[in-house]
Amino acid sequence: MSGSSLDDKGVLTRGLRRARTVLSIAAAAVALAACANTFSQMGGTQPPVVTEQPQGTTVGTGQVRIGLILPLSAPGNAGIAATSMKNAAEMALAEFKEPNIQLLVKDDAGTPQGAQLGAQQAIAEGAEIIIGPLFAQSVSAVGQVARASNIPVIAFSTDASVAARGVYLLSFLPESDVRRIVGYAISRGKRSFAALLPDNGYGTVVEAAFQQEVARRSGRMVALEKYPLDPSRMADPIKRVAQAASRVDSILIADGADAVPQVVASLAASGVNPKRVQLLGTGLWDEPRIFSTAALEGGWYAAPESAGFRSFSGRYRARYGQDPVRTATLAYDAVALVAALVKQQPGPQRFSEQTLTSPSGFAGIDGIFCFHSDGTNERGLAVMRVAPNGGQVISPAPRAFSPGT
């Protein structure tokens, strides 16, 4: 699987569009107008020798140093997203009450080599934990450096294959979306499923998760097709799913607004009635072009509830005079979490695996989340219904994780 293709779809598409914990982190955070409050040092070998003079900026004056690695100078959407995420990290420090941390900001320029050097520099400067980077190959490069010094990483890639022990992903993983929407569909009596997925890294991840979750919940997979990114070549796989539509009660279309309206129109042209078959989607549906597509009205998709992001966006606009990218909340939550752990867990256990993988999880801008020991995460997502005026909550996000989640 191409890490970049998954990240481009999962991070940048979401980024440029639109609980309580065992540590009582919410109590340590500053009140954030109408928004839920967000939230070891690990011993090891000497940090690697850095062959270049450390570069970057620092934010904050606290004693605990934290590396923040983002593709700030990368061209196009990556640089735009990185700048917004850096702003959000700074905002988290400003809104947290007396944070005892200092951010060591490193620009990886969107390359694994840059990310590796940034990690080396941050560790040499005393970073106890690293936040970032954004893309899969860069996360792998940082993980190798950090692991040698027993430094944990909280990264933002949506490619779960780069998660590992000590390398935790705070991103919106497609697997969480799939688990939530399939679970809800099953709870509403849906049993027979089909899927239309893009033939890219994102589609590959969704395919595996969808097949696994349908089987785990005793559903039946009737048809699954992947369509090429070239719109002129979508017709055949869509027709094959349409031919099976009389035997299914739900069709998952796991893609964004660039493709989903056309896919649905092609299904309808092939005789599929979207009012008879329940349409399902992932968090990529959470954007205005989906809501304005009449054929998608009534479709279900999994996504964070929007109240937290709306509040965050308002504060961000007031501070920076522009809208944040959607994934800016990830950087905010990562910094808020680290600041809270520093405040509530003084000493070497604050960034330990036991602390970071607390089964109670943490509360962030986009709801509750927890890290698993393999580096992946679980999020408390809502199920939304597509409506002309936006997504309507039909199954609220959980406020706490159930045992065994």
VMD Tcl script that draws the C-alpha trace (Angstrom):
set ca {
  {0.00 0.00 0.00}
  {1.24 3.47 -0.74}
  {1.47 5.46 2.42}
  {1.20 8.72 0.55}
  {-2.03 7.78 -1.19}
  {-3.70 6.89 2.08}
  {-2.48 10.05 3.77}
  {-3.50 12.26 0.84}
  {-7.05 10.92 1.10}
  {-7.30 10.56 4.86}
  {-5.30 13.54 6.17}
  {-5.44 16.22 3.51}
  {-9.00 15.62 2.30}
  {-10.27 15.86 5.84}
  {-7.82 18.59 6.67}
  {-8.63 20.98 3.90}
  {-12.36 20.36 4.01}
  {-14.21 20.28 6.37}
  {-14.92 12.02 29.14}
  {-13.62 11.69 31.48}
  {-10.22 9.92 31.83}
  {-8.44 7.84 34.41}
  {-6.07 10.79 34.80}
  {-8.89 13.34 35.19}
  {-7.32 15.28 32.38}
  {-10.39 17.40 31.76}
  {-10.06 18.89 35.22}
  {-6.53 20.00 34.44}
  {-7.36 21.79 31.22}
  {-8.58 25.35 30.98}
  {-12.28 25.88 30.30}
  {-12.78 26.31 26.56}
  {-16.11 28.09 25.92}
  {-18.76 25.49 25.09}
  {-16.18 22.86 24.14}
  {-15.15 19.79 26.10}
  {-11.76 20.23 27.78}
  {-9.00 18.18 26.39}
  {-6.68 16.55 28.18}
  {7.07 9.07 30.39}
  {9.68 10.35 30.10}
  {11.13 6.97 29.14}
  {14.69 6.17 29.98}
  {16.99 4.93 27.29}
  {20.13 5.34 25.29}
  {21.83 8.62 24.49}
  {20.21 10.56 21.64}
  {21.78 10.11 18.23}
  {24.50 12.49 17.12}
  {23.15 15.28 14.93}
  {25.45 16.22 12.10}
  {23.77 19.57 11.35}
  {23.12 22.53 13.57}
  {19.63 22.19 15.12}
  {17.11 24.41 13.36}
  {13.54 25.41 14.04}
  {11.61 27.56 16.46}
  {10.45 27.15 20.03}
  {7.05 27.92 21.51}
  {6.56 28.27 25.25}
  {9.00 28.51 28.13}
  {8.21 25.38 30.14}
  {10.77 22.93 31.46}
  {9.51 19.83 29.63}
  {10.57 19.83 26.00}
  {8.34 18.39 23.30}
  {9.25 17.90 19.64}
  {6.67 19.02 17.04}
  {7.47 17.87 13.50}
  {5.35 19.11 10.58}
  {5.86 19.69 6.82}
  {5.73 23.46 7.17}
  {7.63 24.27 3.98}
  {6.13 21.49 1.87}
  {4.36 22.73 -1.27}
  {0.61 22.82 -1.76}
  {-1.94 21.39 0.61}
  {0.62 19.74 2.88}
  {2.20 23.05 3.81}
  {-1.19 24.68 4.30}
  {-2.32 21.89 6.62}
  {0.97 21.96 8.53}
  {0.77 25.70 9.17}
  {-2.77 25.39 10.47}
  {-1.74 22.50 12.73}
  {1.20 24.49 14.08}
  {-1.17 27.38 14.85}
  {-3.49 24.96 16.65}
  {-0.58 23.61 18.72}
  {0.32 27.14 19.78}
  {-3.34 27.84 20.58}
  {-3.45 24.79 22.84}
  {-0.52 26.16 24.82}
  {-2.16 29.56 25.07}
  {-5.47 28.10 26.30}
  {-3.99 25.59 28.74}
  {-3.51 26.89 32.26}
  {0.20 27.32 33.01}
  {1.60 24.62 30.72}
  {5.07 23.53 31.80}
  {6.14 22.57 28.29}
  {8.19 24.02 25.47}
  {7.53 23.01 21.87}
  {10.57 22.42 19.70}
  {9.09 23.04 16.24}
  {10.85 21.25 13.36}
  {10.05 21.54 9.66}
  {10.42 18.21 7.85}
  {9.61 19.78 4.43}
  {7.33 16.81 3.72}
  {10.16 14.27 3.38}
  {11.21 11.26 5.47}
  {14.77 12.57 5.53}
  {13.61 15.90 6.89}
  {11.46 14.17 9.50}
  {14.36 11.97 10.59}
  {16.65 14.97 10.98}
  {13.95 16.87 12.86}
  {13.56 13.97 15.29}
  {17.31 13.78 15.81}
  {17.46 17.50 16.50}
  {14.50 17.44 18.88}
  {15.90 14.51 20.88}
  {19.33 16.13 21.02}
  {17.66 19.23 22.42}
  {16.00 17.22 25.18}
  {12.55 16.29 23.79}
  {10.81 13.73 25.97}
  {8.07 12.98 23.44}
  {7.55 13.82 19.76}
  {4.30 15.08 18.23}
  {3.97 14.53 14.45}
  {4.85 14.12 11.67}
  {1.97 14.04 9.18}
  {2.76 11.47 6.46}
  {3.28 7.73 6.68}
  {6.85 7.47 5.43}
  {7.89 10.34 7.67}
  {6.26 8.66 10.68}
  {8.29 5.52 9.99}
  {11.49 7.56 9.78}
  {10.77 9.36 13.04}
  {9.77 6.12 14.74}
  {13.14 4.55 14.00}
  {15.00 7.47 15.54}
  {12.71 7.80 18.54}
  {12.67 4.08 19.29}
  {16.46 4.03 19.61}
  {16.16 6.60 22.41}
  {12.97 5.20 23.98}
  {11.08 8.38 23.09}
  {7.34 7.95 22.34}
  {5.72 9.50 19.28}
  {2.17 10.79 18.74}
  {1.79 11.10 14.97}
  {-0.92 12.10 12.49}
  {-0.75 9.62 9.59}
  {-3.96 7.80 8.68}
  {-1.99 4.74 7.55}
  {-2.30 2.26 10.41}
  {0.57 0.19 9.00}
  {3.05 2.72 10.42}
  {1.62 2.47 13.94}
  {3.79 0.49 16.33}
  {4.54 0.10 19.98}
  {5.60 3.56 21.09}
  {4.41 5.19 17.84}
  {0.79 6.21 18.41}
  {-1.54 7.59 15.74}
  {-3.95 10.34 16.78}
  {-5.46 10.61 13.29}
  {-8.93 9.74 12.02}
  {-8.34 6.12 11.00}
  {-10.66 4.63 8.34}
  {-10.95 1.47 10.43}
  {-12.78 3.38 13.19}
  {-15.27 4.79 10.70}
  {-15.96 1.33 9.28}
  {-16.44 -0.30 12.69}
  {-18.87 2.40 13.77}
  {-21.01 2.50 10.62}
  {-21.22 -1.29 10.24}
  {-22.08 -1.69 13.92}
  {-24.86 0.86 13.62}
  {-26.22 -0.64 10.41}
  {-26.33 -4.10 11.98}
  {-28.10 -2.65 15.02}
  {-30.75 -1.24 12.67}
  {-31.42 -4.62 11.10}
  {-29.13 -4.45 8.08}
  {-27.58 -7.83 7.23}
  {-26.57 -7.93 3.54}
  {-23.86 -5.57 2.34}
  {-22.16 -4.38 -0.84}
  {-19.34 -1.90 -1.23}
  {-17.92 0.44 -3.87}
  {-14.42 1.59 -2.98}
  {-11.73 3.67 -4.69}
  {-8.82 1.68 -6.05}
  {-6.19 3.38 -3.87}
  {-4.59 3.00 -0.47}
  {-7.65 4.30 1.37}
  {-9.91 1.85 -0.44}
  {-7.58 -1.04 0.39}
  {-7.71 -0.23 4.10}
  {-11.49 0.18 4.07}
  {-11.92 -3.08 2.14}
  {-10.07 -5.12 4.78}
  {-11.82 -3.42 7.67}
  {-15.27 -3.73 6.07}
  {-14.94 -7.41 5.29}
  {-13.65 -8.13 8.78}
  {-16.35 -6.14 10.56}
  {-19.25 -7.52 8.50}
  {-18.04 -11.06 9.17}
  {-17.45 -10.36 12.88}
  {-21.02 -9.15 13.26}
  {-22.46 -12.09 11.28}
  {-23.45 -10.00 8.29}
  {-23.20 -11.12 4.68}
  {-20.95 -9.58 2.03}
  {-22.74 -9.89 -1.30}
  {-20.58 -7.74 -3.57}
  {-17.46 -5.61 -3.32}
  {-15.94 -3.68 -6.22}
  {-13.13 -1.16 -6.51}
  {-13.30 1.55 -9.15}
  {-10.37 3.38 -10.78}
  {-9.75 7.03 -10.09}
  {-10.42 7.85 -13.75}
  {-14.15 8.77 -13.87}
  {-14.45 7.45 -17.41}
  {-13.61 3.93 -16.20}
  {-15.97 3.73 -13.21}
  {-18.96 2.30 -15.08}
  {-18.17 -1.44 -15.07}
  {-17.55 -1.96 -11.32}
  {-20.58 0.19 -10.50}
  {-22.77 -1.89 -12.83}
  {-21.60 -5.10 -11.16}
  {-22.66 -3.79 -7.75}
  {-25.94 -2.56 -9.23}
  {-26.66 -6.07 -10.52}
  {-26.32 -7.37 -6.95}
  {-28.34 -4.55 -5.37}
  {-31.58 -6.57 -5.23}
  {-29.84 -8.90 -2.76}
  {-28.44 -6.25 -0.41}
  {-29.91 -3.79 2.03}
  {-26.83 -1.53 2.40}
  {-24.10 -0.22 0.08}
  {-20.93 1.36 1.45}
  {-19.37 4.06 -0.75}
  {-16.13 4.95 0.99}
  {-14.89 8.04 -0.80}
  {-15.11 11.82 -0.72}
  {-17.22 14.38 -2.50}
  {-15.07 14.35 -5.63}
  {-16.38 10.87 -6.46}
  {-19.40 9.89 -4.35}
  {-22.06 11.98 -6.18}
  {-20.98 10.50 -9.51}
  {-20.95 6.97 -8.08}
  {-24.47 7.39 -6.70}
  {-25.71 8.87 -9.98}
  {-24.26 5.88 -11.85}
  {-25.91 3.46 -9.44}
  {-29.25 5.18 -9.97}
  {-28.77 5.08 -13.75}
  {-28.18 1.34 -13.42}
  {-31.50 0.86 -11.64}
  {-30.55 1.14 -7.96}
  {-33.08 3.03 -5.86}
  {-31.14 4.86 -3.09}
  {-34.36 5.10 -1.10}
  {-34.65 1.30 -0.95}
  {-31.00 0.49 -0.32}
  {-29.34 2.20 2.62}
  {-26.25 4.15 1.54}
  {-23.33 4.13 3.99}
  {-20.22 6.31 4.13}
  {-17.13 7.16 6.14}
  {-16.00 10.46 7.60}
  {-15.04 11.65 4.11}
  {-18.75 12.33 3.62}
  {-18.71 15.08 6.23}
  {-18.61 18.02 3.84}
  {-21.03 20.40 2.07}
  {-20.96 18.87 -1.42}
  {-22.27 15.60 0.03}
  {-25.11 17.41 1.81}
  {-26.13 19.22 -1.38}
  {-26.41 15.98 -3.39}
  {-30.11 15.08 -3.31}
  {-29.56 11.39 -4.06}
  {-27.47 11.06 -0.89}
  {-30.10 12.48 1.44}
  {-30.80 9.93 4.17}
  {-27.39 8.26 3.83}
  {-25.56 7.29 7.01}
  {-21.92 7.95 7.80}
  {-19.62 7.86 10.84}
  {-17.85 11.03 11.95}
  {-17.04 13.07 15.06}
  {-19.87 15.23 16.34}
  {-19.43 18.76 15.04}
  {-19.97 20.90 18.16}
  {-16.38 20.61 19.35}
  {-14.94 21.56 15.98}
  {-17.33 24.51 15.61}
  {-16.22 25.90 18.97}
  {-12.57 25.29 18.15}
  {-12.97 26.95 14.73}
  {-14.51 30.04 16.28}
  {-11.62 30.47 18.70}
  {-9.10 29.78 15.94}
  {-10.67 32.41 13.64}
  {-10.66 34.96 16.44}
  {-6.96 34.30 17.03}
  {-5.64 33.88 13.48}
  {-8.23 35.57 11.25}
  {-8.88 32.51 9.10}
  {-10.47 29.06 9.23}
  {-8.45 26.07 10.45}
  {-7.99 22.92 8.40}
  {-10.10 20.05 9.69}
  {-7.12 18.16 11.10}
  {-5.86 21.13 13.11}
  {-7.73 19.65 16.07}
  {-5.29 16.73 16.06}
  {-2.35 19.00 16.80}
  {-4.38 20.87 19.41}
  {-5.40 17.65 21.16}
  {-1.88 16.22 21.08}
  {-0.39 19.30 22.74}
  {-3.25 19.58 25.25}
  {-2.83 15.91 26.14}
  {0.91 16.26 26.65}
  {0.46 19.42 28.73}
  {-2.11 17.70 30.93}
  {0.08 14.64 31.42}
  {2.99 16.86 32.44}
  {0.77 18.60 34.98}
  {-0.87 15.49 36.40}
  {1.89 12.91 36.06}
  {5.16 14.50 37.19}
  {8.14 12.23 36.81}
  {9.19 9.45 34.46}
  {5.75 7.83 34.08}
  {4.02 10.74 32.39}
  {4.68 9.48 28.85}
  {4.95 5.78 29.63}
  {3.11 3.16 27.60}
  {0.86 2.43 30.58}
  {-0.16 6.10 30.79}
  {-0.66 6.66 27.06}
  {-2.64 3.45 26.56}
  {-5.02 4.00 29.47}
  {-8.20 2.06 28.56}
  {-10.31 4.98 29.82}
  {-8.83 7.11 27.07}
  {-8.88 10.88 26.83}
  {-11.34 13.61 25.82}
  {-10.45 15.83 22.86}
  {-12.01 18.40 20.57}
  {-13.53 15.64 18.42}
  {-14.67 13.44 21.31}
  {-13.08 10.62 23.23}
  {-10.14 8.61 21.95}
  {-7.75 6.01 23.26}
  {-4.46 4.56 22.08}
  {-3.92 0.82 21.75}
  {-0.59 -0.80 22.57}
  {0.03 -1.44 18.85}
  {-0.09 2.32 18.18}
  {-3.54 2.47 16.57}
  {-6.43 4.36 18.15}
  {-10.11 4.06 18.80}
  {-12.43 7.07 18.58}
  {-15.88 7.66 19.91}
  {-17.75 8.56 16.72}
  {-21.32 9.57 16.04}
  {-23.46 8.27 13.20}
  {-24.78 11.08 11.05}
  {-27.60 11.28 8.52}
  {-27.08 13.29 5.33}
  {-29.48 16.21 5.13}
  {-29.54 19.37 2.98}
  {-28.50 21.55 5.91}
  {-25.66 19.27 7.06}
  {-25.09 16.07 8.96}
  {-27.76 15.22 11.54}
  {-26.80 13.07 14.53}
  {-28.86 9.88 14.61}
  {-26.62 7.99 17.04}
  {-24.59 10.15 19.44}
  {-20.92 9.59 20.03}
  {-20.20 7.67 23.25}
  {-18.94 9.66 26.20}
  {-16.84 6.81 27.59}
  {-15.34 3.61 26.30}
  {-17.01 0.33 27.15}
  {-14.88 -2.44 28.68}
  {-13.17 -4.39 25.93}
  {-13.43 -1.59 23.34}
}
mol new
graphics top color blue
foreach p $ca { graphics top sphere $p radius 0.5 }
foreach p [lrange $ca 0 end-1] q [lrange $ca 1 end] { graphics top cylinder $p $q radius 0.2 }
display resetview
